[in-house]
């Protein structure tokens, strides 16, 4: 696929890559993960003030750089190469996308806080019973005077321990799994009645179980139309899936490169194992999976501006390839490294853990195959 970047996009890639090479090496990341906070606020501040990348995908009239999905893709791929844990996805891609599209009261101010690095967000959507469904919700938002009262439980809210705000999906009408009746709210995490249980995730991030115990929120917290939020959530989650696919491309590239370098150094029977033909074939297969993942990811980003059905098909197709590539490349990287590949001291194990998490993030291979099939049959009908 011929996908050429503009000069500005290439400069953005080089700028992000250079900063991460200087400030985000493997040992610095390990130290951050072991710290009480689990991330480095100073790095987040640098993303905002030194690099300006928190505003790369926002329009200039909002204080951003006037970019879009391609700029997000460039940034996320570089983040994947460095295993960046800071909450760019939840804050810029998801919260930023919802604020741009839903345009609630105060959206411009919140976006300004995101660009300046003063606000961080986490997406509180998943629930214990919901699997990958965006509409299977038990969390409710009932009217109370001019505002709402939130009640419910959100599971595995990535980045919630670091968040100043939460983006929450809740039912304002309809049945538990109905497409109608889904609403979206922006909620100050410090609001009375929010209880969290924080924990580390396998790939080094932090997450929370979030409980809403009669949390009062104003009417201005509503994003989009009351009860009509599902299409907006689907759109922004597709954008988030595309961004995660781009991150995966960076992770996969490092898995392949690290394995190639290791097999050139590791010797068996007096020769580097990279000289064994069967392992050469294996590494070629890994490279092919990587290149297919890159091509599908680029195509998914191109299709983000298409009508909802076409966009969703392209996103699911890309996520299927990404999921398969993460499993194949990750497992082969570990196998070729042997037991050393799973030690905490070697970077390859950390890339494998992130690849494993990405495989199921926002939907497994089976989930997206079913989604693609359903969309294809609906179009044929």
N, C-alpha and C positions, 0 to 999 in steps of 0.2 A: 504494500500500500504506500502511495506517495503522499505523505502528510508533512508538509513543510511548515516550519515555524517562522514567524516574523522575527525581525532583528530584535525587537523589544522582548519577545517571548524567550528568545535564545539568551539574551542578556539576563533576564529574570532567572532562568535556569542556572546560568553560571554564577550569579550572585548568591543564590540560595545554596548551591553546591559548595561554593568557596567558604561561606560562613559556617556551614555544618562541618566541613573538613577541619576548620580551625577550632571550633568550639563544641563539637558534638561527637568526639571520638568515642570508641567503645567503652573505654575505662571511665570516661566522664559520665557516660550514660549509666553504667553500672552503679557508680557512686550516687547518682541522683535517685535511682530506683531504690537503693538501700536507705535513703534518707527518710526522715519522718514524713516529709511532704510528698515524696515520690515523683516530683518533677522540679523544674527550675524556673521560678517566676522571672528570674533575670533573663533567661532565654526568651520567654514570652514577651518581655518588655523590648528586647532587641528585635524580635520579629516585627513589632509595631514601630519602634522609633528608628532603628538603624536600617532595617531592610524595607519596611513599609509593606510587607507582604500580607498583613492582615486586611489591608484595603485593596489588594490587587484585583479582586473580582467584583468590587462595588463601583457603581457609577461615579463619575467625577462630581456630580452635583450633591452626592452624599459624602464627599470627602475622600473617595477612593481613587484608584488609578484608571478606572474605566475598562477593566478587563472583564473576563467572563469564565466559562467552564474550561477553556483551554489553559488559562493562567492557573486555575485551580489544579488542573491535571499536571502541569509542569511542577508546581510546588509539591503536590502529593507524591509524585514519583521520587523526587529528591528526598522527601521525608521518609519514604519507604527504604531508601538506600541507607539512611542513617538510623532507622528505627526510632524516629521522633515520637515521644509520648505526649507532648503538649497538646491541648484540646482544640486543635485547628478544625477538625472535622465537625465536632459538635457545635463549636462557636461560630466559625465563619461559614461553613458549607450549609449546615442544617438550620441553625438559628438565623444566620444571615439570609439564607434563602427564604425562610418563612416570613421574616420581617419585611423583606423586599416585596414578596408576592402578596402577603396578607395585608400589609400596610395598616397595622393597628395604630391607635393614638400613641404618639411618642416613639414611633419606629425610627425616625431619622435620628433622634437623640440616642437611642440604644445602638444603632449602627455606628454612630460616631464614637460611642464608648468601646465598641468592638474594635474599630479601626485603631483607636488610640491605645488599645491593650488594657483598658480599665475594666472591661466586663468579659466574663467567660461564661459559657452556657453548656448545659448537658441536656440531652434529648430523653425525656422521661416518657417513653411510649410503650415499651414491652411490659407485659404482665405475665405472671406465672402460668396461666392457662392459655395464653394467646399464641404460643409458638411464633410463627413469622407473620401472622395476620395483623394488619394495621387497624382493623375495625373490631377485633375481638376485645372489648373493653368492659371491665367491671367498675373502673374508676368513674365516678360521677361528678358533675358540676351542676348543682341545683340552684335555681334562682333564689336570691335572698335580698329583697329590696332592689336597689340599683345594681348590685353585684352578684357574685356567685359564692358558693361554699363547696370546696373540693373535698372529696373523700375517696380513699382507695389506696392501692399498693402498686408501685412500679418496681420492676425487677431489673437487675443488672444494668443500672444507669451508668454508662461509661463516662468517666470524667466528673461525676457528680461531687466527689470530695473536693475538687478544685473550683467548682462552679459558683458564680455569684448569682446566677439565674437559672431557672429550669424552664424548658419548653415542655408542656404537659398536654397530652391528649386525654380527653374525658368525654363521657356521654352526657349530652344535654337532652337526649330524647332517643326513642327507638329501643329495639332489643339489643341484647349483648353483642350480637354479631352483625347487626344491620349496617348497611353502608351509610344510611342517613342517621342523623343524630350525633355525629362525631364533631366535636369542637376542639379548638387548639388555644392554649393560653400561655402567656409568658408570666412566670411567677418568680418573685424574689425568693431566693433560697432561705433567706433569714426570716421569712414570714412565720408567724406564730402557728404552731400545729404541724409543722414539717419535722418529721423524725427520720433520721438516716442511720443505716448500719453500713459502714465503709469496710472495704476489703481489697486486697490486691488481686489482679487477674493473672492468668497464666503467662501472658505476653508482656508483663511488666507495667501495665496501666493500673489505674485504680477505678473502682466502681462502687456503687451503693445500692442497697435496697432502700427505696424511698417510700415513706408512709405519710399520707395526707390525712390528718385527723381534724376534720372540720376547719379547713384552712379558708379564711375569708379573702377574696380577691376582688378588685374593683371591675366594673364593666369594661374599662379600658384595657384590661389584660387580655381580652378576646382578640385572637388573630383571625382575620377573615370573617365569614358569616357564621352565625350560631347554627350548629347542626349541619353545616355544609362544608366542614373542614377536610373530609377524606380526600377529595381530588387534589387539594393543595398539599396534604401530607404525602400522598403518592408521588406527586411531582418532585417534591424536595427529597424524598427518600431515594427516588431514582437518581437524582443528582448526587446524593451521598454514596450510592452504590458505585456510580461512575468514578467518584473520587477515590473510593476504597480500591477499585480495580487499578487505578493509576498507582496508588501506594503499593499494591501487590506487585506491579511490574518492577518497582524498585527493589522490593524484597527478593523477588525471584532472580533478578540480575545479580544481586549479591550472593545468593545461594549458589548460583551457577559459577560465578567467578571464584568464590571461595573454594568450591569443590575442585575446580580445575587447577587452581594454584596448589592445593593440598596434594592432589594426586601426582603432581610433578615433583613434589618433595618426598613423599612417602615411598620407601623402597621395599620391594619383596623379591626374593630370589635374585638379589643383586641388581635390580632394575627398577626405575620409577614405575609405579602402578599405572601411570598415565600412558605408558607404552604398551599396555595390554589391550589387544584389539577389542575384546568384549567390553572393557570399561570405556574405551573411546566411543563405541557405539552408544553406550548408556549416556555419556555426556552429550553426544549429539542429540539424542532424544530429549534430554533436558533442555538443550538450547532451542530445539524446535517448539517445545511447549512454551518457552518464554516468548519467542517471536510471535507465536499465534496469540498469546495473551496480550502482547503489546498491540497487535493489529486490531483485535476485537475491542480493546479499550479505546483506541483512537476512534474507531467507528461508533462506539457507544456515545462518546462525547460529541461527535458530529450530529448524532440523531437526537440529542437532548432538546433541540428546538422543533422537532417534528410533532405532529398530533400525538395525543396521549398513547394510543394503541401502538403506533410505530415506535415511539420512544421506549415504551415498556418492553416491547419485543427485543429491541437492540440491547437494552440494559440487561435483560435476563439472559440473552445469548452470551454477552460478555461475561456475566457472573458465572455461568456454567463453565466456560473455558478457564476463567480465573480459578474457580474451585478445583477443577481437575488438575490444572498446572500446579497449584499450591501443594496438592497432595503428591503428585508425581515427582516434582522437582525437590520438594522438601524431604520426602522419604528417601529418595535416592541420594540426596546430599548427606543425610545422616548415615545411610548404609555405607557410603564410600568413605566416610570419616571413621566409621567404626564407633566403639564406645565413647571415644573422645568427643564425638559430635554432640553428645547430650550433657557434657559438663558445663558448669556455669562460667568457666574461665574462657571457653571458646565462643566466639561470636556466632558461629554457624548454628548452634543450638538455639540462640535467641531469635535468629531469623526464622528458624523452623517453627518456633512457638508462635511467632506473629503470623506466619503463613497459615498455620493450623487454625488460628482464630479467624483470620480473614475468610477461610474456606466456608465458615458457617455464618459470618456476619451479614445481617440483612437477608438471610436466606441461603439454604444449602443448595447443592447442585440439583438434588431431586425437586426441591421447591421451585427453583427457577425453570427447570425443565417442564414441570406441570404448568407453570404460568405461561411459558412460551407456547406450549401446546394449546392451552385454552384460548389465548389471544389469536393464534393462527386459525383455530376452528371457528371462532367467532367471526373473523374476517371472511373466511370461506363461505360461511352461512349467509 
